[in-house]
Amino acid sequence: MTPPKIDSFSGLKALRPAPRRRDAATPRGYVPDVPEAAGRLAELLGASLARNRFGEHLALRRWFPEPSASAPQPEALRLLTPGPPDEAADPSQWLFLDTETTGLAGGTGTYAFLVGLAWWDSGGLAVEQYFMRDYSEEHSVLVALAERMAERRVLVTFNGKSFDWPLLETRFRMTRSIAPRAPRAHLDLLHPARHLWRPRLGSVRLAQLERHVLGWDRGPDVISALIPQIYFDFVRGGPADPLLPVFRHNQMDLRGLASLSEKILSLLAAPEASEGDALDLYGLSRLLDGRGDDAAAGRLYGRALGAGLPPPLARAARHDLARLAKREHNFPLANSLWEALCGDSREGLEAYEQLAIYYEHHARDSVRAAELTRVALRSLAQAARTGDLEPGRIRRWRHRLEHRLARLCSKSRDPLFERPVPEARRGRGESNGRSTKV
């Protein structure tokens, strides 16, 4: 008797999931590949099923009475983003964007499974969220996003220039068929927030800014690192309930982003009228400094120092104010600030160097400039012994200072300065007449 033929693929066929039922409202010929809990999720959220030429996705719309929109002042907008187009001055053109993704690494394997948008509407903030019930619904979500971006041409994000928008651009390119209109302007609030509030808060995560700058607490919130796994569990057949905090988290991020834009623009509209404490004044001065508003930045640095900054920030403020004073040729102020910084192993080296530059090129006193450079070299040697500076910085500083000292000695023609280098190199690690460590 001939043995029956064994199908080697029969075991694999048995592992396939059972086909899902087609809802009566679904067009014939289309069977959505969505998790069983998708219907439950839509019911819990009050979301609707959105359809376009590429398929379906869940869409959720909410409206919040706060915050409300206000037109940005031209000067505030210029400080927020240099050279803004005309559309940036029109709040009705702003589109706030925040995504929840399957990972933070980016690249072609990362999906934005929840795209949150918000815009000013009817005196409040409209929030719309597009959700992929399964990876197959990505095209449908991207089409909806492209349509909204065509309506409002100014994108507003928090770290969106580095993450959200580049990720979405990659996803659009990979479709080979959906091309959004590029934003006319992209306002990203992460870097202004860092300038303004990192000195006071350290962390500038959006939830921290909401609590300590905006004055409101979002309450219990899902841990961001857990969000990708929550989505993976849902796609693999898990329950819908764990996704509810993810939707709320995304909504709160969008509301916080809108409120933060209003806060930053109000500060930049009249920066010198700010009544904040020393740390707030210092943060505002850093932002103005970075935007090239030297005069206002200098005045705010001075106010921050007068209000009493902690020692590390006070040194940084003196350094920045001295730099601005030198740029304005206010050498008496610059020199007094550099002299106050002398002796510190980090800011002090630059202070000695800047004073030497002044005496060489402005006071025409090469001898005094050489003396200051030798003091800087001794300070550098001390920093090397105590480990205050890393070896690479020590090498770079030593090269700069020794080169300057050699030139100054040549200018001064003073026998006291004929041999400047051996003292600077005296210390541990010397062999065969050469120094391996200052």
C-alpha positions, 0 to 999 in steps of 0.5 A: 500500500502506498503511504499517503503524501504528507503536505509539509506546509499543513502545520504552518497553515494551522497556525494562521489566525481565523479570518475576521468577520466583515461588518455589515457596513463594510464595503464588499470585497474589503476585510479590515485586518484589525484587532478584535478589541477595536470596536470596544476601543471606539466605543470607549473613546466615542471615536468614529470610523473615518474612510478615504481612498486608502481605507479606514482609521479611527478618528476622535475629535474634542474641543476645549475652551482653553487655551484661546488664541491671540495674534503674536506680536511681530517682535515676539515672532521674530525672536521665536523664529528668525525670518518668519513668513507672513502665515506665521503671524496668523494664528488660524494657520497654526497646526499643533502636532504631536505623535505617539510612536512604536519607538523612539529610534526613528527610522523606517521601522518606526510607526506613528500609530497615533497622530494628534493635531490641534488648531484654534477654533471657535475661541478655543482649541480643537483637538483631532486624533487619528489612530491606526487600529492596525499597521495596514491603516497607516496610509489612511491616517497619512492621507487625513494628516496631509489634508489637514496640513493643506488647510493650515500651513504653520506647523507647531511642535515640541521637539518635532523638528528632530523627531515627529516631523522627520519620522512622518516625512519618512512614512510619507516617502515610503508610501510612494503615493502620498505627498503632503504640502510642506509647512510654510513655517515650522515653529518648534518650542523645545529650544526656546523652552530650554533657553528660558527654563532649563536654568530653573527646572533642569528638565524641560519635559512638557509635563514639567513645564505645564506644572512649573511654568503654566501652573496646571497639573495634568494629573495621573499620566501614562509613562511615555516609555510604556506607550509602544508596548501598550500598542503592541499588546493591542495589535496582538489581540490585547484589551482596548482599555490600556489605550485610553490613557495614551489618547488622553496623554496625547491630548494633554500634550497638544493642550500643553503645547498650545498653552506653552506657545502663548506663554513664550510669545507673551514673554518675548513680546516685552522681555525687559518688562518681565518680573521673574526671579533671577533664574527666569531673567537669566533664561530670558537673557540666554534666549535673547542672546541666542537670537542676536538681541545683544542690547536687551540680553546684556541688560537682562544678564545684569538684572539677573546678576543683581537679583542673585544667581547661584554661583555656577550660573552667576559665573556663566552670566558674567562670562556671557555679559563680558562677551557682549560688552567686548562686542560692544567695545565696552572694555571697562565693563568687560575687563571688570567681569573677566577679572571677577572670573579669573581663578576659576579653572574653566571660565578663568582660563578664558578670562585670562586669555581675554584680558591678555588679548585686551592688553596686547591689542588695545592697551598695547602692553605686551608685558602685561599680556605676557604676565597674564598668559603665564598665570593662565598656564599655571592655572592650567597646570593646576587644573591638570593636576586636580583633574578639573579639565579633560586631557583633550581640553588641556592640550588645546588650551596649552597650545593656544596659551604657549603660542600666544606667550611665545609671540608676546615674548618676541614682541616685548624683547624682555629677557625675563620672558625668553624661556616661557615654555619649560615652567608651563610644562613642569609637572608629572609625566615628563621624559626625555625633555618632553612633557606628556602631561601638563 
